[in-house]
Every structure is written in structure tokens, then in C-alpha cells.
């Protein structure tokens, strides 16, 4: 009873009056014994409903007059199609309802999930209708229906009930992600699963796992067990993570960064270590003039293709240390010779590195994956060009020979925004990094702000697929996993708000932060 009263009080704030629920069984007066028989039954008057308060905000709500809907244990979740069984069972468990499966009959209080299979619509769109004591969530795809249930869950969490009316909603950007550097800092499977549940409720749809770097290789390997770090995830744990993510319509995007950031692999294969003209070891860099280097990386890409069935694969390509010196050809004559042999007499080390990236793209493309690479793996003025289908993960403009974001967009490339000015949470705040705040993202960043604080022209908007918040663990001991989860909580919410809804937010930052507290 206490919970019911509390919920009713919150609903009053949303425009649905407390006390109307109690009188919702019929249209007659509450006390029929004292009402004159000849008098007509008074019609109820409901206030016009208010839009749901959710993160991200819904794009459109048509207000109506009515009591709204709140969950009761006697209510059912029914589905129009067996493909929605997972979504139905999940929301039933979350709201304390009975999952009834596929049913054609209608009952008071039903929550019905419907696939309308509109081939021309955004598969992540949905419509939620609250009317007549029932809720219907429909969409052209399972993902859209799932997002409708996330809106409903947040409504119940925040206000105790869903307001009468119709929500029509869809994301502005198709890629909405969080990337985790699990190579430098080991995160447990349970911690990652908690983040997946959080991401799902916020309508994110990507989780990046950067699980190989100089400091560690964090997933069990059958083809090269010698490279795996002591603290790592087993393949069984990863499969569980991937399956949980899929149930929330989240794609797990793996990253084995190369040809730089391969220190953990090279430690077990020192013969593949890149050395300069004086024989000095180049940290994290594999010698791409050797066929064995390509073989071991391709072994790993092929091995994990079955573990990560999603449609994208991050190849890295950034910070290859052979290309941060003033004269790569003089510093690395072996690479220069290999470049000329493979790509012609005028080829450079940058051409060889670009060819390496293209070759790795061929490997993952054979598994029906779309390749992605960091923007500093795309070099200016090379005779070898990165394949057109490689997505640009734009994170920085600080590299040698940096190219403006517009250069990639004018080439017709598709770009994912990882802007390190706003979206990089780097443990220990090394170099010039500072922990990003939700407030700054909410008030200053948009998906078009790819570099620094300046947006690219709106004509390029369609080529920006979306964005990803990134957790990098450069100084791994600077924060515990729990501190990381707390530190990224508001930045994640601000990020997805800007990826989902292109409009200027209606709420102030303080209002948005308070709403986040209400919904958590």
C-alpha cells in the first residue's frame, strides 16, 4: 500500500490524478446507493497527459486524456510474434507482470508487444500507445520494440505510471557506443555485464572491447595461448557477455589493435619486434615487413570471429611508432625496402602501414564484418589508400600530419565520433586529458563536433554514423572498477541524449542530472 501511494503521488506530477485508478472499474458514481437513479453517470475528466520523462528524451509524444497505465501483478505481457519472447519476458520480470506469450485476446491492463515489420522504417523506431488501460509497443524490428520497453520501464521507475497518449520515437544516430579498454585494466565479467544492462536501458547499441595492447591480452586464446595475460576472460565468459549484449540489442565490437599496441603479443614472439636502424626496440610495434607478423595477427582475427558475431570489427591502426619519427624511411630501412617491394619504387613506410591495414580488413571482411580504424591510421599523400568501406573512428587531431575531419567526410567515408576532447575518460588523466563531465557533453558536444569544440558543417551529418564514449586505462591503478562505473554514469547519459535526439535539450543540465538520479 505504501508503494502504491508513493507511485500515485508521482503520477499526479505527470498529469494523471491519484484516485482515478481506484474508480476505474466503471463509469458510474462511486457510491451508487446514494446517487439518484434518474441522474446520468458523470463522465470522468482527466487532465491532458504530459510527455514521459526519460533518458534519452522521447522524440514525440501526443498527449491524451486518460488514467494512464501502471503495472499490476494481474496484468499480462503478450506478444504478437514469438520473435519478441525475449523482450516480453524481460519487461515482464522487470515490472512484475505475467508473461503470457502469443495471445490474440485482449484483457484489461495488457502490455502488448507487436512487430509490424514495416520494411521502410527505421528498425530501431517504435510507437507506444497508452490508452484504455492498456499499453501497446509496436515497431518494425525487435530492437525498436525493445527500446519501447525501455521507455516504459523508465516511466514506471520515475513516475510510477505511463501517461496516456502516443509516443513515436527513433534515434538520430545509428551507432551509440561505449568502448572499454580491458587490455590495460582487467574488468571482471560481472562488471562488464552490469555495464551492458545499463547501456541497454539507455538505448546504447555498441560495446567496444579493446582487449589487446602493450600491457595485456585479456581473452583466452586457443591459437596462441602463449600471449594471454594471467588475468583474462575465458571464452565462456565472453560468450555470456556477447549473448547478454545481444539480448539488449547491443553489438560487441572487438578490437585487436595493430600494427602498434601489440606489446603483449610481441612479448611472446620477440622475433617479430620492430627495431630501428640502430637496433633499438620500438615499443608495442610489430615488424610489418615480416610475413610471420601478418600470420599471427590474422590467426587471432580469424579465431575470434566466431566469438564475436556482430557486424563490425575494429582494426586499430593508430600510433604505429615507426611513423612518429621525422624520417621513417631512414629510421626503418627494412620497412622502407618492404614498402618498395610490395607497392612500387616510390612507396613509403606509410604506404606499407596502409597496406597492412587493408590486408587486415580483407581478413575480417571474409567473416562479413565491416572494418573500422582510428583516424591516425589514415595517412595523407600516400600512394596506397585505405579501403573505402573502412569506417573512421575519429578521436584526435594531434597526430603528425593530422587531417581535419572534413577531409574524411569529403572522401565519402563514414565516421564514428570518439572526440577525445569530450568522450575520452582516461584513467589517471595523463598528458593533457581530464575526466569528461556529463555537463560539458550535454551543453557543448554534438555528433558533428568531431575534433576539438567546432562542429563540421551540417551537410556532412548523414556520414557521421554516431559516437562512442571511451574508457582508456593508461594509468590502470588510478581508479577501481567501481569508481570508473560511477565516473562515467552521467557522461554516458549525456552522450546518449545527444546521439538519440538532435534537438537542443529541453531540460537544463541540473534538471537532466536530477532526472538521471530519479531514474537510477
Secondary structure, DSSP 8 states (H G I E B T S, - for coil): -HHHHHHHHHHHHTT--TTTTTTTT-SS-S-TTTS-TTS--------B------SS--SEEEE-BS--B---TT-EEEESSGGGHHHHHHHHHHHT-EEEEE--S--TT-EEEEE---TTS-TT-EEEEEETTEEEEEESSHHHHHHHHHHHHHHHHHHSSB-SEEEEE--S-SEEEEEEETTTS---HHHHHHHHHHHHHTT--EEEEEEESSS-B-B--SS-GGG--SS-B-HHHHHHHHHHHHHTT-EEEEEEEESSS-HHHHHT-GGGEEE-TT--EEEEEE-TTSHHHHHHHHHHHHHHHTT--SSEEEEE----GGGSSS-HHHH-HHHHHHHHHHH-TT--HHHHHHHHHHHHHHHHHTTT-EEEEEGGGS-TT-SS---TT-EEEE--S-STT---HHHHHHTT--EEE--TTTSEEETT--TT-----HHHHHHH--TT--BTTB---GGGGGGEEEEEEEEE-TTGGGS-HHHHHHHHHHHHHHHHHHHH--S--SS-HHHHHHHHHHH-
